[in-house]
Amino acid sequence: MKFIKFTKKGIYCIPGRFYLDPWYPVDHAIISHGHADHARWGNKKYFCHHHSKAILQHRIGGDILIESMGYNETRTINQVKVSFHPAGHIIGSAQIRLEYQGEVVVFTGDYKTQADFITEPFEPVKCHTFITESTFGLPIYHWKTEQQLQEQLHHWVLQNQTNNKTSVFIGYSLGKSQRIISLVDGLDTIYVHRAIHNINQAITSSRIHLPKTTLLTSDLYKKDIRE
Ligand SMILES: [Zn+2]
């Protein structure tokens, strides 16, 4: 791995002169996805997948300099070929493939190998060096399929409806929320917190379709109390 270096600011591509998901401000940052522990404030220039662009603008600030490209496109930066490949983690999440003088490095960022209903599925990419962040990769973790999860959620929501109870889901505003929304779509009106509403707006501004949701406001609370 002669062209990648681990530094205090993060993973650095020596010939490319850019960092991957840097921890501290740098001149040129290539960002795997919009979560705050990967897309940080203060970089001079950002480069990410098209679908992460509006998310970064929303979370970091509208006036930052961001360039973007799609999956499986290639851009050469200082003789390093850079391409993005689906990571299956959240909307816009990308593995970053770097090729320099015939050597290939893949940096995954966060990734999920099991498909869901809303994220571009994970794509395995051949490489010489694989830089992975694997929080739940141990064999002790077993995951249900998205279909099994959906069945469970539907069963619970329908049971609550029968008992005249409201179903409440709590999930992180970027990623889990859109996944939950996709799983319960069609069962009833979906109300969302403003943090989720704002992220949804950023996502749909990239021409991605999300199920219909309604912003939960204090007016709705008052209306409920009166009724
Ligand atoms: Zn993440």
Residues whose N, C-alpha, C, O or C-beta is under 5 A from the ligand:
A	BS01	ZN	H35 D110
